[in-house]
Amino acid sequence: MEHRSVLLQESIDSLNIREDGIYVDGTLGRAGHSSEILKRLTSGHLYCFDIDQEAIEKSDIILKKISDNYTIIKANFVFIKDRLNQLGVEKVDGILLDIGVSSPQFDDPERGFSYRYDSRLDMRMDQSQSLDAYKVINEYEFNELVRILRNYGEEKFAKEIARAIEKERTLAPIETTGQLVDIIKSALPARVLRKKGHPAKQSFQALRIEVNNELENLKIATEKALELLKPRGRCAIITFHSLEDEIVKKIFKEAALPPVTDKRIPLKADEIPQSEYQLVNKKVITASKEELDENRRAQSAKLRVIERR
Ligand SMILES: C[S@@+](CC[C@H](N)C(=O)[O-])C[C@H]1O[C@@H](n2cnc3c(N)ncnc32)[C@H](O)[C@@H]1O
């Protein structure tokens, strides 16, 4: 399936794009957001990051048709600051992160992200990395599996599922997503299997987060993004589940706190120190009804935006 960019209008508007500005898209995907940024630049420049080679190749074709004012960097967005500094870019006007798996990644049976296809256990966004879902499922200890399923999948039956995985892999390695779905189903009580939604959804989410180190990467990238902003520069981040949104919310909230002052020393109104950053939207932005009607992926999307003063 083609990738439909989520919260496209809202996120592009929120960046307040200047035609001569320097912008960064940390998650190029299929260049949905990047195309919109690039269209708005005249003398400005756009730097795009992705770890997926296919995303880079496909997006390059799309962006080339718009203008030459862009550079694609194949790197994890945790290195956004280092890689831009290496290119002589110290500060930027705007940064966008649209976190998660793209539809083409999810819908490609070869990539092993989906429980809808029976494929090799993979789930790597960066296909050159060595850790994949096969290793996690076949090599992680019981306690580690429980931790992942519980913390990243919020799976109530983490222990039961981890026990079933352990039992099965002593007989033979677990090779495919189909096998894993059957093992998960065998560990869940009948009343849970009868519930709405796929029984492997939470476990697959947990595995994907572990394989791609998604939460830790998001935390690092958000902090680096804030450091990179010029005064009046903005950072917009779209997330798709509560664990991710909590990370962004906390970092943005702390950045927008005024510096601590000695309460015993009275200050005039104009002497009170201001925070270095301010939240652009106090309340999180979610998809409009129109977007929700067209794209189910937008349901859990949340956009937060911050500006450097
Ligand atoms: C949801 S898609 C972005 C879609 C894009 N905004 C669009 O409109 O086409 C997320 C993309 O970010 C990439 N990605 C995920 N984690 C990454 C990371 N740590 N560093 C760089 N790219 C990453 C994925 O490979 C995927 O292509």
The ligand as a Gaussian input file, in Angstrom:
#p B3LYP/6-31G(d) Opt

LIG

0 1
 C        6.087000       6.738000       9.514000
 S        7.416000       6.685000       8.391000
 C        7.582000       8.345000       7.856000
 C        6.696000       8.702000       6.731000
 C        6.958000      10.068000       6.127000
 N        6.742000      11.143000       7.069000
 C        6.084000      10.286000       4.907000
 O        5.168000      11.119000       4.965000
 O        6.283000       9.624000       3.887000
 C        8.826000       6.496000       9.388000
 C       10.126000       6.343000       8.639000
 O       11.163000       6.603000       9.574000
 C       12.187000       5.663000       9.429000
 N       12.819000       5.507000      10.736000
 C       12.328000       4.894000      11.822000
 N       13.203000       4.951000      12.836000
 C       14.263000       5.639000      12.379000
 C       15.509000       6.048000      12.957000
 N       15.811000       5.718000      14.210000
 N       16.363000       6.768000      12.220000
 C       16.058000       7.107000      10.920000
 N       14.901000       6.729000      10.318000
 C       14.023000       6.012000      11.035000
 C       11.506000       4.398000       8.933000
 O       12.429000       3.606000       8.210000
 C       10.375000       4.969000       8.068000
 O       10.762000       5.053000       6.737000

